[in-house]
Amino acid sequence: MPQNPVVRLIAAAAVLLAVVAMLLLYTPLGHQLWHGESAGGGGVALVGGPFHLTDQNGQVRTDADFRGQFLLVFFGYSHCPDTCPTTLQTITTAMDNLGSNAAKVTPMFITVDPDRDTPKVLKAYASNFTSRLVALTGSAEEIAAAAKEYRIYYKKVGDGADYSMDHTALVYLMGPDGGYLGHFSTEAKADDIVKDQRQRI
């Protein structure tokens, strides 16, 4: 027997709702819509998790090394012409303005371009920003695993040595227990970060 048109309509609506729910929960755009563009969004986010990477001094670091610290986690790459250095400078200004409370916050830069961003390259790059910045790289597989934990999208664009990297540009705020607390857009000001951190520390 042919299916009732009303039943077909209800079934189609259920499928559509399921797709929308998936988008809200598991994509960067959906994450922004669900939690807003600043730290302190409500709900529980599936952001953050274990990583095994190498810092700018050649030391292996894991997420467990940073327990007890607030983290400002930003994914980018050293050849980025604008967004990455601008965001890291904003974080640097925020760290300067936090005064003694800065000791409780670790800014973290994780590259999405491990082919070019070796520890040596990241050490030179990190020297342009706050001395507390931990810059991390690793194998392609290690970077992919960390990006997956933080729901980061990234993709190589172009060929040759001058390629660029398209990537999610958010600063994640992680708590001392490693849990997600919120995030800032790259348009956030240093004062926004300082105000939020002073309320939490």
N, C-alpha and C positions, 0 to 999 in steps of 0.2 A: 504494500500500500504506500502511496506517496506520503511523505512527511508533512505534517501540518505546518503551514507558513509561520505561525506564531512560534512553534517549537524551533524551527530553523532560525528565526530571528533571535530567540533567547540564546541558542547555542552560539551564534555568531557574536553576540554581545559578550558572552562569557569568554570567548577566545580573545576578543579585543581587550577586555579588562586584564586578562592574564599577560598579554604582551605589554600593556602599559605598566603593569606592576614590575615586570622584568626590567623594563627600561629605567624605572625609578630606582630600583635596588642595585642594579649591576652595571650601569654605564656612568662615565664621568659626568655627562650632562644630567642624567637622572639624579646623580649624587648631589650636584649643585642645586637642582630644583628641590630636592628633598630636604637638604640641610641649610640652604641659604648660602650667601657669599661671605659670611664672616664666621669667626670662631663662636662656639657656644650653641650650635644648632641642636635641636632636640632629636630624640630617637636614638637608635643604636646603629652605628655604621660598621660595615665590614671593611674597615680600612686599617692597615698596619699589620705587622706580623714579623716572624723571624727573618733575618737576613744574615748572610755570611759574605762580607766584602773586605776590601783592603783600603786603608786610608792613605792620605798623601805622604805619610812617612814610611809606607810599606808594611804597616802593622795590620794584621788580620783583626777585624772588628765584627762583633755580632750585636744584635739588638739587646742582648742581655747585659752588655757592657755599659749601657746607658740607663739602667734602672735607677730610679731616684732622681732623675733629671726630667725637666720638661724639654721636649724636642720640637724644633721648628724644622720640618723636613721639606726640602724642595728638590725636585728632580729637574735636571737641565743638562747643559753641556758647555764646555769652556769656549767653544767657537761661536756660541750664540751671540749675535750682534747687539741685541737690545734687552729683551725681556729678562734673561738670566742675570746679567750684571746689574741691571736696575733693581731687580728684586733682592739680590744679595746685598746691594748697597742699602736698601731700605731696612733689611734685617740688621745690617751692621750699625746703622743709626739707632735702631731700636735697642740693640745690645748696649751701645754707649749710654743711652738715656735711661737704661734700667739701673745703672749704678751698681751697688753691691748685690742686688737681686740677680744680676746677670750670671752670677756664679751658679745659679740653679737652672740655667737654661743652656742647652746645647743646640746651636744651629747646625744643620746637617745638609750637605749638598751631595746628591747621588747622581752620577752621570748616567745619561742614556746613550752615551757615545763611547763605549769602552775601547773601541779600536784606536781612537786618538787620545782619549783621556787616560793616560797612564798615571801612576802615582807621581812621577816626576813632573808631568804637565800640570796635574792638579795641585801640587805643592806650590808651583809658581803662580797659578791662578788664584788659589786661596789666600796667598799673601796680600792680595789687593783688598781683602775684606777683614772682618773681625778676626782677631787671633783665636777666638773660640770655635771658629768654623771647622767642622770635620768634613772633609771632602772624600767621598768614597767611590771606588771603581771595583772592577772585578772582571771575570770572564763574561762572555755574552750570556751564558746560561745563568750565572749568578745575578746579573743585572735584570734579566728577564724575570727571575724568581722574585726579586725585590719589588720590581714594578708591578707584578701581579698582586702581591700582598697589599700594595697601596693603591690598587686600581688605576695605575698610570698607563695611559696610551702613549706610544711613541713609534715613530716610523722614519726611516732614512728617506730623504728627498734629494734627488739629483744623483749625478755620477761624478767620478773623479775625486780629487782631493778637496774640492771646495763644496762638497755636499753639506746639506743642513739637516737638522733633525726636527721633525714636527713632534710635539709632545704636550701632554697635559701640564698646565702651568698653575699650580695651586701650592700654597704653603700649608702643610698639614701641622696641626698642633697636637702632639701626643703627650699624654700624662706620664708621671713618674712610674706608673705601673705598666707602661707601654700601650695603654688604651687610647683610642681616638677621642679627642675632646672637641675638635672643630677644625675649621680651616679658614684661611684668608685668601682672597683673590690677589692677583699681582698688582691690582690697583689700590690695595690697602696702603695706608700711610704708616710710617714708623710709630706715630702716636697711637694708632689703632692697636698695634701689637703691644706697645708698652702698657696702655690702659688695660687691655685684657690680661696680660701677665701679672700686673700688680694686683688685680682682683683675685688671682688664683694662688699666687705665691704666699 
